[in-house]
Amino acid sequence: MVIYVKVYHVQGEVLVAACDENLLGKTFREGELKLEVKERFYKGELREVEELKALLSEATIANLVGEECVGKAVELGYVDKDRILRIEGVPHAQIAKMMW
């Protein structure tokens, strides 16, 4: 499965934005929650979902959307499956590594 991945380097932080390929450009709403999978934020390179392991190991922040992206982050131990936000059934997870 391929996903869109965009990596940002800002003020010493490494932000990985990744979404399932089929979700790019879509908006999801549920109650007061709104999730916009904006091209300008998520559309980087198309990569294999397996590449998330290396990307997340370097990330200090990650923003993930979709069954493939979030599922892989759960499998790798970066996301607790009980802490996933779902909007219209679409999983969304954020990761922030705390540095001491």
Number of C-alpha atoms within 10 A of each C-alpha: 11 17 26 23 26 17 18 14 11 8 6 7 13 17 21 23 23 31 27 22 20 11 19 21 14 11 13 15 14 11 7 5 10 12 16 14 21 14 13 10 17 25 20 15 13 16 16 12 21 14 13 21 15 9 18 18 10 14 20 18 17 22 19 24 29 23 15 20 28 28 20 19 22 16 13 14 11 20 17 13 15 7 10 17 14 17 16 14 12 16 18 19 22 17 17 12 11 7 5 3
